[in-house]
């Protein structure tokens, strides 16, 4: 086999791996977005009906995404596979495919940046509301919106900044990526490369009003949460924040 044939075969394999990574990234985006929508509706319930409504929605939906099997697929599994697929694509782009960097910057730069920012923001929220309660209380089934409410009242700078950023970055990333994720997962009209680039360039401009609208409702849910009068587990939540955050953060 000639070197030309070998290079062609290797390039075909790389493109196949890239295509699989694309598919995995899209499917896992749908999986995690399912959880994100459910959790977002809980926060939105607080904006409409107060924190009591949000806690009721939390109790109703928690068995779905904290199920021993579903959580592994829908939440942690989806995130891990999504990140691995993205890393695979980035590595292939950089090392082998030499995709046009100007086009990449114009079309995917902000989506990529928000995806990277979403990692520490969402992992931190998971540690606060899931991992730390399990470690300190033995279970996270007792946790309600008071855990965020306590932080908003007593650690305002870090908690407000953290959760407003999580909402804005998360909504932007998921709304902007949803059309492509659905198309790659479920199929759809095949478009030319130029049409895809044009679609990507205009997609976020088109979705900005939706991003602002959803983010506003979710921030309103945060505002409602910050106005909690009674937090029954306030001592436990204080212990969690004290373990999670340095003492100088107020």
Buried (B, 14 or more C-beta within 10 A) or exposed (E): EEEEEEEEEEEEEBEEBBEEBBEBBBBBBBBBBBBBEBBBBBBBBBBEEBBBBBBBBBEEBBEEBBEEEBBEBBBEBBBEBBBBBBEBBEBBBEEBBEBEEEEEEEBBEBBBEBBEBBEEBBEBBBBBBBBBBEEBBEEBEEBBBBBBBBBBBBBEEBBBEBBBBBBBBBBBBBBBBBBBBBBBBEEEEEEEEEEBBEBBEEBBEEBEEEBEEBBEBBBBBBEBBBEBEEBEBBEBBBBBBEEBBEEEEE
